[in-house]
């Protein structure tokens, strides 16, 4: 099975960062890691033994020991270009220490794999991985790609080792039992292991937009879901909706737009069946 770091019941005995959460430490084949300054300014420190590789998203490095070898790999393919897969990757080889951080304020969570479970990681959620972890691009299908908030293609992560996900704001974990359901607002997904369907949170898509409601993802267990508590651009857009519809009214184009949104409603129903 794969599992996350188990947060201690008594964090007072743990070494604390300037933030509110305890540091996370762990080991992997050929190295160790520590995550501190959680949960909004997280920093991943990785100590590598000689000849041990470690892989990260381009631009994630903050600093590293002069003994560490850094190589950037670029693999162009039309498949990756059209599927949204990463065509570049940073490879760090020990001995030495590497410091990594996400591009925006948020937390970092390690997920350990033993080869029995595959994880799905949403757009922008993947940060780094150890040797032995396999990351591939997976199609969600038209319906989920259009309405889930994660795009048409996500990362599928498997293998044996540790990989690290990041978020905007803190990360919340939810473990679902067999048949248990949990509803997540689209745009707040980070990573998950259980299937989900897309549905409206209330009324139609059109009425949902006016009521500050929209589409949600209904997950069904067993499995685990990681969600991020913030989604800045999503709520910024929601805040601007009234102005957008006022402009539509003045330009006398709201009715055609409503027809288009109704068609999106129909697409949601179609791809969930």
Buried (B, 14 or more C-beta within 10 A) or exposed (E): EBEBBEEEEEEEEBEBBEBEBBBBBEEBEBBBBBBBBBBBBBBBBBBBEEEBBBBBBEEBBEEBBEEBBEEEEEEEEEEBEEBBBBEEBBBBBBBBBBBBBBEEBBBBBBBBBEEEBBBBBBBBBBBBBBBBBBBEBBEBEEBBBBBBBBBBBBBBBBBBBBBBBBBBBBBBBBBBEEEBEBEBBBBBBBBBBBEBBBBBBEEBBBEBBEEEBBBBBBBBBEBBBBBBBBBEEBEEEBEEEEEEBEEBEEEEEBEEBBEEBEEBBEBBEEBEE
